[in-house]
Amino acid sequence: MDPNRRIALSLAVIAVSVAATTFAWRLRPPPPPPPSASNVPVFAFSPAEVASIRVAAGERRLEARRAGAGWDVSRVAGPRDPGDPVPRPPSGEVDGVVNALVRDVVALPVIDRFPRGETPLADFGLAEPRATIELGLVGGATRRLEIGSTTIAANAMYARATPPDDVLEIGTLLLTAIDAATWRLRGLDGGSGAPAPAAEQGGPG
């Protein structure tokens, strides 16, 4: 074959390949959204509707009830060195910590949801949950979130928000939020939950 024709044929083949690749690229579907982009929250109410929260996660405990515009923490516990004195946090910090935890729980996105059917709760680590969160709502209703074992991929946890009885997959950061809240409020451990007055928090005058 004439060299010029061979070059022209090669260029034609390249042009066709480029055109086909461009056409296929334009026709391909867009990539799926990230896992959290299409998720709905576990609970269908706002944080403002939560009147009380009770958390139990291992050694960590937190119980709080709304008191006016803030929160009254009646119990907080967690692993810490008993010889390490921690000052009581001011009321503003207490309110901020509890508000943040309530928002984290209420706005928690569902990664996946499926009916449990006849599958035993033990298969999801929910026969004896590793953590439970109970939310008391304005009006008297109560919602409960139970957290079980991690999934096989270890990037999510099984959970159950009752009612109903569906099994959910949620992110693992909720346990981190619980750890952070109980740690920041550890100065209330053993007390009534009310922050000490400013005069008692400082040194001798």
Buried (B, 14 or more C-beta within 10 A) or exposed (E): EEEEEEEEEEEEEEEEEEEEEEEEEEEEEEEEEEBEEEBEEBBEBEBEBBBBBBBBBEEBBBBBBBEEEBBBBBBBBBEBEEEEEBEBBBBEBBBBBBBBBBBBBBEBBBBEBEEBEEEEBEEBBBEEBBBBBBBBBEEEEEBBBBBBBBBEEEEBBBBBBEEEEBBBBBBEEBBEBBBBBBBBBBBBBEBEBBBBEEEEEEEEE
